[in-house]
Amino acid sequence: MLINAKTALGTGPVSAEYLKRHLLHRGVYLERIRGDRLLHEALTVGADPLYLALVFNLPHTTASRHATIAQNLLDDQIERGAENE
């Protein structure tokens, strides 16, 4: 969700100009924000593709791909932790 001073008390979206001025000129794209959010959620819930498909309204193939990426990251983290013990 993106809000600004004009939209904070309403239900309307921020303007395209707001996005350009505050995000796109800094190299931040909405798809990147969504991807980061999706990965964070996948890491938090334990890489459950069904959960991702339902919450983000994704096709099962896309949800499975994101869950696989998250699972690989979780496995790498566990391996690094075991090596440091």
C-alpha positions as CSV (number, residue, x, y, z in Angstrom):
1,M,0.0,0.0,0.0
2,L,1.3,3.4,-0.9
3,I,-0.1,6.5,0.7
4,N,0.8,10.2,0.8
5,A,-0.5,13.3,2.6
6,K,-3.4,13.7,0.0
7,T,-4.5,10.0,0.1
8,A,-4.0,9.1,3.8
9,L,-7.5,9.9,4.8
10,G,-9.2,8.5,1.8
11,T,-9.3,5.3,-0.2
12,G,-7.9,6.6,-3.5
13,P,-4.6,5.7,-5.0
14,V,-1.5,7.8,-5.2
15,S,-1.0,9.6,-8.5
16,A,1.3,8.5,-11.3
17,E,3.2,11.7,-10.7
18,Y,3.8,10.8,-7.1
19,L,5.2,7.4,-8.1
20,K,7.5,9.0,-10.6
21,R,8.7,11.7,-8.3
22,H,9.2,9.5,-5.2
23,L,10.0,6.1,-6.5
24,L,10.9,5.8,-10.2
25,H,13.4,8.6,-10.2
26,R,15.2,6.7,-7.4
27,G,15.2,3.5,-9.3
28,V,12.5,1.8,-7.3
29,Y,9.9,0.0,-9.3
30,L,6.5,-1.4,-8.1
31,E,7.2,-4.9,-9.4
32,R,10.5,-4.9,-7.3
33,I,8.5,-3.9,-4.2
34,R,6.0,-6.6,-4.8
35,G,8.7,-9.2,-5.5
36,D,10.5,-8.2,-2.3
37,R,7.2,-8.4,-0.3
38,L,6.5,-11.8,-1.8
39,L,9.9,-13.2,-1.0
40,H,9.7,-11.8,2.6
41,E,6.3,-13.5,3.0
42,A,7.6,-16.8,1.6
43,L,10.5,-16.7,4.0
44,T,8.2,-15.9,7.0
45,V,5.6,-18.6,6.4
46,G,8.1,-21.3,5.5
47,A,7.9,-21.3,1.7
48,D,4.3,-22.5,1.4
49,P,3.3,-22.2,-2.3
50,L,-0.5,-22.6,-1.5
51,Y,-0.3,-19.7,1.0
52,L,1.5,-17.5,-1.5
53,A,-1.0,-18.3,-4.3
54,L,-3.9,-17.4,-2.1
55,V,-2.5,-14.3,-0.5
56,F,-0.9,-12.8,-3.6
57,N,-3.5,-14.2,-6.1
58,L,-0.7,-16.0,-8.1
59,P,-0.9,-18.9,-10.5
60,H,0.3,-22.1,-8.8
61,T,3.4,-22.2,-11.0
62,T,4.5,-18.7,-10.0
63,A,3.8,-19.4,-6.3
64,S,5.8,-22.7,-6.5
65,R,8.7,-20.9,-8.1
66,H,8.8,-18.2,-5.4
67,A,8.4,-20.9,-2.7
68,T,11.4,-22.8,-4.2
69,I,13.6,-19.7,-4.1
70,A,12.6,-19.0,-0.5
71,Q,13.2,-22.7,0.5
72,N,16.7,-22.6,-1.1
73,L,17.5,-19.4,0.8
74,L,16.3,-21.0,4.1
75,D,18.3,-24.2,3.4
76,D,21.4,-22.1,2.7
77,Q,20.9,-20.2,6.0
78,I,20.6,-23.5,7.9
79,E,23.7,-24.9,6.3
80,R,25.7,-21.7,7.1
81,G,24.5,-22.0,10.7
82,A,25.6,-25.6,11.0
83,E,29.0,-24.8,9.6
84,N,29.5,-22.0,12.2
85,E,28.8,-24.4,15.1
